Amino acid sequence: MSLVQAGYPASESPRSLSKVDPVAFPMEETWDYLIILDACRYDYFEKFYSLNIQGNLYKRISPATCTRDWLVKVFKDYYDNCVYVSANANVNNSPTSDSKLKFTASQHFFKVIEVWKSGWSEKFGTVHPDEVNKSVIRAIAQNNDKKFIIHYMQPHYPYFASAGVKVRGHFEHKFIWVVRNLCTHILGTNIGVKLANKIAPNDEEFVAKQIGFAKLRQCYEQNLQTVLQSVADLLSHLQGKIVITSDHGDLLGEEELCGHPCGFYRMEALTEIPWLEIHIDGLEQSAAVELAPDEILTKEEEDIIHKRLEAFGYG
């Protein structure tokens, strides 16, 4: 599949993509467990993964540069053999009134387990990866005839090591994203993102202005090492073919930009992601049990979704 077929604008493809690096469409591949490390760059993953995990690593190209676009492009059908366990609130059970949330996960998967709700940490302002592990282990015992998509929030911002830095309040956050969206809407993604960085920096850029890009990259590395340790712990509970990959990359100071703007395809740091294949045999799993049906979101639950997304830096 060409980059344009995968959804890349012909004029905005990354500057030096290798022809041997295929675009990653996980649902076209064979696996038993698909593990998503949110905003995980290939270069950082390659540097650290072997400290915890062994497998065959390949470079892939993401079809998107943000989670919302990735979900729409990757999961087009209904997958009645898949359970999605997610620490990212973009993956939730019920539709909301927010037009930016273009993906209703419950319409695509047999079951969606919302760890962003049940495993939230006020201390860290995110979901610790160990909370994801607990939910996955419980879900496997209840659904051992299903495939699993396991979506960790790390190494995505917020950073465990940046606790104590100034963060924005709710109304300031909302105002910043109104300005950023106006910039990209009027000027286009490439020019608009750079202008927004100057006048309305996103949450990662806001942190970087306080601690510097070098420290920001160290915080990202710590997040990555933390989640890799949790993934290594989880692997002892899994069997079959496991794939570890990402939804998109992340900017960590390249051209003084941070984060992962939707549609900003031209930088490899946003598009190059890992694809690690692992084979594990020999685990005995428990019998499946029936799960309760999904509930409809109340207004209070919908507000929780927006608060969690705001904490992750989404507009």
C-alpha positions in Angstrom: 0.0 0.0 0.0 1.4 3.4 -0.9 1.5 6.3 1.5 -1.1 8.2 -0.4 -3.4 5.1 -0.3 -2.8 5.0 3.5 -4.1 8.6 3.9 -1.0 10.7 3.5 -1.4 13.9 1.5 0.9 13.6 -1.5 2.6 16.9 -0.7 3.1 16.2 3.1 4.8 12.8 3.2 7.8 12.4 5.6 11.0 13.6 4.0 13.0 10.4 3.8 10.7 7.3 4.3 12.3 4.0 3.3 10.4 2.0 0.7 11.0 -1.1 2.8 9.1 0.2 5.8 5.4 -0.7 5.3 2.5 1.2 6.7 1.1 -0.4 9.9 -2.5 -1.6 9.6 -2.7 -4.0 12.6 -6.0 -5.5 11.7 -4.5 -6.8 8.4 -1.9 -8.7 10.4 -2.0 -11.9 12.5 -1.7 -11.7 16.3 -3.3 -12.7 19.5 -2.4 -9.7 21.6 -1.8 -6.2 20.1 0.0 -3.9 22.5 -0.2 -0.1 21.8 2.3 2.2 23.4 0.8 5.6 22.9 3.0 8.2 21.1 6.0 5.8 21.0 8.8 6.7 18.5 10.7 4.0 16.8 14.1 5.4 17.6 13.5 5.6 21.4 11.9 2.2 21.4 14.8 0.6 19.6 17.1 2.1 22.2 15.4 0.8 25.3 13.1 -2.2 24.5 15.8 -5.0 24.7 16.5 -4.1 28.4 13.1 -5.7 29.2 11.8 -7.6 26.2 13.1 -9.9 23.5 11.6 -10.2 20.0 12.0 -9.4 16.3 11.8 -5.6 15.8 10.8 -3.9 12.5 10.2 -0.3 11.6 6.7 0.6 10.4 5.0 3.8 9.3 1.9 4.9 11.1 -1.1 6.0 8.9 -1.8 8.9 11.3 0.0 11.4 13.5 -2.6 11.5 16.3 -4.8 8.9 18.1 -8.1 10.2 16.9 -7.1 9.9 13.2 -5.4 6.6 13.8 -8.5 5.0 15.3 -10.6 6.0 12.3 -8.1 4.8 9.8 -7.1 1.5 11.4 -10.4 0.2 12.8 -13.0 0.5 10.0 -15.1 -2.6 10.7 -16.7 -4.4 13.7 -14.3 -7.0 15.3 -16.4 -9.4 17.3 -13.3 -11.4 18.3 -11.5 -8.4 19.9 -11.5 -6.9 23.4 -10.0 -3.5 23.6 -8.4 -2.5 27.0 -7.6 1.2 26.9 -5.9 3.8 29.1 -6.6 6.4 26.5 -10.0 8.1 26.8 -10.3 8.5 23.0 -11.3 4.8 23.2 -14.6 4.7 25.1 -17.8 2.7 25.1 -20.4 5.2 24.1 -20.8 8.1 21.6 -20.5 11.6 23.0 -21.8 14.9 21.8 -18.2 16.1 21.0 -17.7 16.1 17.2 -13.9 15.8 17.7 -14.4 12.3 19.1 -15.0 10.7 15.8 -14.6 7.1 17.0 -17.1 5.1 19.1 -15.1 2.1 20.2 -18.1 0.0 21.3 -19.3 0.0 17.7 -16.1 -1.7 16.6 -15.2 -4.2 19.3 -16.8 -7.0 21.3 -15.9 -5.3 24.5 -14.2 -2.0 25.5 -12.6 -1.9 29.0 -12.1 1.8 30.0 -9.0 1.8 32.2 -8.8 5.5 31.7 -11.8 5.6 34.0 -11.3 2.8 36.5 -7.5 3.1 36.8 -7.1 6.9 36.9 -4.4 8.3 39.2 -4.9 11.8 40.6 -1.3 11.8 41.8 0.1 11.3 38.3 -2.7 12.8 36.3 -2.7 9.8 34.0 -3.1 6.0 34.2 -0.1 4.1 35.5 0.7 1.1 33.2 0.4 -1.4 36.1 -3.3 -0.5 36.2 -3.6 -1.6 32.6 -2.0 -4.9 33.5 -4.5 -5.5 36.3 -7.4 -4.9 33.9 -5.9 -7.1 31.2 -5.3 -10.1 33.5 -8.9 -9.9 34.7 -10.3 -9.6 31.2 -8.3 -12.5 29.9 -9.8 -14.8 32.6 -13.3 -13.7 31.4 -12.6 -13.7 27.6 -10.0 -16.3 26.9 -11.4 -17.0 23.4 -10.8 -13.4 22.3 -8.0 -11.4 20.8 -6.9 -8.4 22.9 -5.8 -4.9 22.0 -4.0 -3.4 25.0 -3.5 0.4 24.9 -1.1 1.9 27.4 -1.0 5.7 27.7 2.8 5.9 28.0 5.2 7.1 26.8 2.6 9.9 26.0 2.5 13.0 28.2 1.9 13.5 31.2 5.3 12.5 32.4 5.9 10.8 35.7 9.2 12.7 36.1 7.7 16.1 35.5 5.6 16.2 38.6 5.7 19.6 40.2 5.9 21.7 37.0 3.2 24.3 36.4 0.2 23.0 34.5 -2.7 24.9 32.9 -6.1 25.3 34.4 -9.2 24.1 32.6 -10.2 27.4 31.0 -6.7 28.3 30.0 -6.4 24.8 28.4 -9.6 25.4 26.5 -8.6 28.8 25.3 -5.2 27.6 24.1 -6.8 24.9 21.9 -9.3 27.3 20.4 -6.3 29.4 19.3 -4.4 26.4 18.0 -7.3 25.1 16.0 -7.9 28.6 14.5 -4.2 28.7 13.4 -4.3 25.3 11.6 -7.8 26.0 10.2 -6.8 29.3 8.7 -3.1 28.7 7.8 -3.0 24.9 7.2 -1.3 22.3 9.3 2.3 23.0 8.5 2.3 26.8 9.0 -0.4 26.8 11.6 1.3 24.4 14.0 4.5 26.5 14.0 2.6 29.7 14.6 0.6 28.0 17.4 3.8 26.9 19.0 4.8 30.6 19.4 1.5 32.1 20.6 -0.4 29.1 22.1 2.0 26.2 22.9 0.5 22.9 23.6 0.9 21.2 27.0 4.2 19.5 26.1 5.6 22.7 24.7 4.4 24.5 27.8 6.3 22.0 30.0 9.4 22.2 27.7 9.5 26.0 28.1 9.8 25.4 31.9 12.3 22.5 31.9 14.0 22.6 28.5 14.0 20.1 25.7 16.8 17.9 27.1 14.9 17.4 30.3 11.7 16.8 28.4 13.3 14.0 26.4 14.6 12.5 29.7 11.0 12.5 31.0 9.8 10.8 27.8 12.5 8.2 28.2 11.4 7.5 31.8 7.8 7.1 30.7 8.9 4.7 28.0 11.1 2.6 30.4 8.3 2.5 32.9 5.7 1.2 30.5 8.2 -1.3 29.0 8.8 -2.8 32.4 5.0 -3.1 32.9 4.7 -4.8 29.4 7.5 -7.2 30.4 5.6 -8.1 33.5 2.4 -8.6 31.5 4.1 -11.0 29.0 4.3 -13.7 31.7 0.5 -13.9 31.5 0.2 -14.0 27.7 0.6 -16.8 25.1 0.6 -16.9 21.3 1.8 -14.1 19.0 2.2 -10.7 20.6 2.8 -7.5 18.7 4.0 -4.3 20.4 3.6 -1.2 18.3 2.3 2.4 18.5 -0.4 4.7 17.2 2.0 7.4 16.2 5.3 9.1 17.2 6.0 12.3 19.1 7.9 15.5 18.6 10.4 16.2 21.4 11.9 19.5 20.3 12.5 18.9 16.6 12.2 22.4 15.0 11.2 23.5 18.6 8.0 21.6 18.4 6.5 19.1 20.8 3.5 16.7 20.7 1.8 15.1 17.7 -0.4 17.4 15.7 -3.0 15.7 13.6 -2.1 15.7 9.9 1.5 16.8 10.4 2.9 14.1 8.3 6.2 15.5 7.1 8.4 14.6 10.1 9.7 11.0 10.7 9.6 11.5 14.5 5.8 11.4 14.2 5.4 8.6 11.6 8.1 6.0 12.4 6.8 3.5 14.9 8.0 0.1 16.3 6.6 -3.3 15.3 8.0 -5.9 17.7 6.9 -9.5 17.3 7.0 -12.0 20.2 6.0 -15.6 20.3 5.1 -17.2 23.7 3.8 -20.8 24.1 2.4 -22.9 26.9 0.1 -20.9 29.2 -3.1 -22.4 30.6 -6.0 -20.0 30.6 -9.3 -20.1 32.5 -12.7 -20.5 31.0 -14.6 -17.6 29.5 -17.5 -16.0 31.4 -20.3 -13.8 30.1 -19.8 -10.0 30.6 -22.5 -7.5 31.4 -23.7 -5.4 28.5 -22.3 -1.9 28.0 -24.0 1.1 29.7 -25.0 4.4 28.1 -22.9 7.3 29.1 -24.5 9.8 31.5 -23.6 13.5 31.3 -21.3 13.1 34.3 -19.5 10.2 32.6 -19.1 12.2 29.4 -17.6 15.0 31.5 -15.1 12.5 32.8 -14.0 11.6 29.3 -13.3 15.3 28.5 -11.4 15.8 31.8 -9.2 12.8 31.1 -8.5 13.9 27.5 -7.7 17.4 28.8 -5.2 15.9 31.3 -3.5 14.0 28.4 -3.1 17.3 26.6 -5.8 16.9 24.0 -7.8 19.8 22.8 
